[in-house]
Amino acid sequence: MQQVKIFKSVDNELEEMEKQINRWMRKSGARVLSINGNLTSQNGNSDGPLNSFAAGDVLIIVLYEIDKPGS
């Protein structure tokens, strides 16, 4: 049975997000089929796109497979 797991963070916390995802994969025993991600910049302030201090949102979607209950 295929399932989806979504992780959300900000780009200046990528190392912690990576640890969280790896911990989840080890503990769940899931068979990961694909991992996709998206980074959204946060340019809503007046400093413009060159402001390197504005964190962007990071979304990671993991498609995985588990055995059907009762199998």
MIDOSE-1310 file (N, C-alpha, C; in nm, 2 decimals, decimal comma, always signed):
residues 71
mqqv	+0,08/-0,12/+0,00/+0,00/+0,00/+0,00/+0,09/+0,12/+0,00; +0,07/+0,22/-0,09/+0,15/+0,34/-0,10/+0,09/+0,44/-0,01; +0,18/+0,52/+0,06/+0,15/+0,62/+0,15/+0,23/+0,74/+0,12; +0,20/+0,86/+0,18/+0,27/+0,98/+0,16/+0,31/+1,04/+0,30
kifk	+0,43/+1,09/+0,31/+0,47/+1,16/+0,43/+0,53/+1,29/+0,39; +0,48/+1,40/+0,46/+0,52/+1,53/+0,42/+0,60/+1,59/+0,54; +0,72/+1,65/+0,50/+0,80/+1,72/+0,60/+0,81/+1,87/+0,56; +0,80/+1,96/+0,66/+0,81/+2,10/+0,63/+0,91/+2,17/+0,72
svdn	+0,99/+2,26/+0,67/+1,09/+2,33/+0,75/+1,12/+2,46/+0,68; +1,23/+2,52/+0,72/+1,28/+2,64/+0,65/+1,43/+2,61/+0,61; +1,47/+2,68/+0,51/+1,60/+2,64/+0,45/+1,72/+2,66/+0,54; +1,71/+2,74/+0,64/+1,83/+2,75/+0,73/+1,83/+2,65/+0,84
elee	+1,74/+2,55/+0,83/+1,73/+2,44/+0,92/+1,74/+2,30/+0,85; +1,80/+2,30/+0,73/+1,80/+2,18/+0,65/+1,87/+2,06/+0,71; +1,98/+2,09/+0,79/+2,05/+1,98/+0,85/+1,96/+1,90/+0,95; +1,88/+1,98/+1,03/+1,79/+1,91/+1,13/+1,68/+1,84/+1,05
mekq	+1,63/+1,90/+0,94/+1,52/+1,83/+0,87/+1,58/+1,70/+0,81; +1,70/+1,70/+0,76/+1,76/+1,58/+0,70/+1,77/+1,47/+0,81; +1,81/+1,51/+0,93/+1,82/+1,42/+1,04/+1,68/+1,36/+1,07; +1,58/+1,45/+1,08/+1,44/+1,40/+1,10/+1,39/+1,30/+1,00
inrw	+1,41/+1,33/+0,87/+1,37/+1,24/+0,77/+1,44/+1,11/+0,78; +1,57/+1,11/+0,80/+1,65/+0,99/+0,81/+1,60/+0,90/+0,93; +1,58/+0,97/+1,05/+1,53/+0,90/+1,16/+1,39/+0,83/+1,13; +1,30/+0,91/+1,07/+1,17/+0,85/+1,03/+1,19/+0,73/+0,94
mrks	+1,28/+0,74/+0,84/+1,30/+0,62/+0,75/+1,35/+0,50/+0,82; +1,44/+0,52/+0,92/+1,49/+0,41/+0,99/+1,39/+0,35/+1,08; +1,32/+0,43/+1,16/+1,22/+0,38/+1,25/+1,09/+0,32/+1,19; +1,05/+0,38/+1,08/+0,93/+0,33/+1,01/+0,95/+0,20/+0,94
garv	+1,07/+0,18/+0,89/+1,09/+0,06/+0,80/+1,03/+0,07/+0,67; +0,98/+0,19/+0,63/+0,92/+0,21/+0,50/+1,01/+0,19/+0,38; +0,95/+0,14/+0,28/+1,03/+0,12/+0,15/+1,00/+0,25/+0,07; +1,10/+0,34/+0,07/+1,08/+0,47/+0,00/+1,09/+0,45/-0,15
lsin	+0,98/+0,50/-0,22/+0,97/+0,49/-0,36/+1,03/+0,62/-0,43; +1,00/+0,74/-0,37/+1,05/+0,86/-0,42/+1,05/+0,97/-0,32; +1,14/+1,07/-0,34/+1,15/+1,18/-0,25/+1,15/+1,30/-0,34; +1,06/+1,40/-0,32/+1,05/+1,52/-0,40/+1,05/+1,64/-0,30
gnlt	+1,11/+1,75/-0,35/+1,11/+1,87/-0,26/+1,09/+2,00/-0,34; +1,06/+2,10/-0,26/+1,03/+2,23/-0,31/+1,09/+2,33/-0,21; +1,15/+2,44/-0,27/+1,20/+2,55/-0,18/+1,13/+2,67/-0,23; +1,07/+2,75/-0,14/+1,00/+2,87/-0,17/+1,08/+2,98/-0,10
sqng	+1,12/+3,08/-0,18/+1,19/+3,19/-0,12/+1,09/+3,29/-0,06; +1,14/+3,36/+0,04/+1,06/+3,46/+0,12/+1,11/+3,60/+0,08; +1,05/+3,66/-0,02/+1,10/+3,79/-0,07/+0,99/+3,89/-0,04; +0,91/+3,88/+0,06/+0,80/+3,97/+0,09/+0,85/+4,10/+0,16
nsdg	+0,97/+4,11/+0,20/+1,02/+4,24/+0,26/+1,08/+4,33/+0,16; +1,11/+4,45/+0,20/+1,15/+4,55/+0,11/+1,30/+4,54/+0,08; +1,37/+4,45/+0,13/+1,51/+4,43/+0,11/+1,54/+4,37/-0,03; +1,44/+4,31/-0,09/+1,46/+4,26/-0,23/+1,51/+4,12/-0,23
plns	+1,53/+4,06/-0,34/+1,57/+3,92/-0,36/+1,72/+3,89/-0,32; +1,80/+3,99/-0,30/+1,94/+3,97/-0,26/+1,96/+3,96/-0,11; +1,85/+3,96/-0,03/+1,86/+3,95/+0,11/+1,89/+3,80/+0,15; +2,01/+3,77/+0,19/+2,04/+3,63/+0,22/+2,00/+3,59/+0,36
faag	+1,93/+3,67/+0,44/+1,89/+3,64/+0,57/+1,75/+3,59/+0,58; +1,67/+3,61/+0,48/+1,53/+3,57/+0,48/+1,52/+3,42/+0,45; +1,47/+3,34/+0,55/+1,46/+3,19/+0,53/+1,34/+3,16/+0,43; +1,36/+3,06/+0,35/+1,25/+3,01/+0,26/+1,20/+2,88/+0,32
dvli	+1,07/+2,85/+0,28/+1,01/+2,73/+0,32/+1,06/+2,61/+0,24; +1,07/+2,50/+0,30/+1,12/+2,38/+0,24/+1,01/+2,27/+0,26; +0,96/+2,21/+0,16/+0,86/+2,10/+0,17/+0,92/+1,98/+0,10; +0,92/+1,87/+0,18/+0,97/+1,74/+0,12/+0,85/+1,64/+0,13
ivly	+0,83/+1,58/+0,02/+0,72/+1,48/+0,01/+0,79/+1,34/-0,02; +0,76/+1,25/+0,07/+0,82/+1,11/+0,06/+0,70/+1,02/+0,02; +0,72/+0,95/-0,09/+0,62/+0,84/-0,13/+0,68/+0,71/-0,09; +0,61/+0,64/-0,01/+0,67/+0,51/+0,04/+0,56/+0,40/+0,04
eidk	+0,61/+0,28/+0,06/+0,52/+0,17/+0,05/+0,53/+0,09/+0,18; +0,42/+0,04/+0,23/+0,41/-0,04/+0,35/+0,32/-0,16/+0,32; +0,33/-0,27/+0,40/+0,25/-0,38/+0,38/+0,11/-0,35/+0,42; +0,01/-0,40/+0,35/-0,13/-0,38/+0,39/-0,16/-0,44/+0,52
pgs	-0,24/-0,38/+0,60/-0,27/-0,44/+0,73/-0,33/-0,58/+0,72; -0,29/-0,67/+0,79/-0,35/-0,81/+0,79/-0,28/-0,89/+0,68; -0,17/-0,84/+0,62/-0,11/-0,92/+0,51/+0,00/-1,01/+0,58
